[in-house]
Amino acid sequence: MKTLFSNKMFDILKWCVLILFPALTTAYVGLSAIWGFPYAEEVAKTSAVVCAFLGTLLGISNLQYKAGEQDGEN
């Protein structure tokens, strides 16, 4: 069974979802409280939706990979 993402793309997206996006969101929301940057709430909610969506796709890809391992494809 073919997975949604290559191994390299999976690793990159996983790093973005687990590290990069939350760090950038936290920095923006925190700095917006200090410096008055606009749309802090909207940025935080958008980031949460994007991370949830990408996390779901990563989960599907992971299940596909494991299914292929069990079938001897990988």
Secondary structure by P-SEA (a helix, b strand, c coil): ccccccaaaaaaaaaaacccaaaaaaaaaaaaaaccccaaaaaaaaaaaaaaaaaaaaaaaaaaaaaaaaaccc
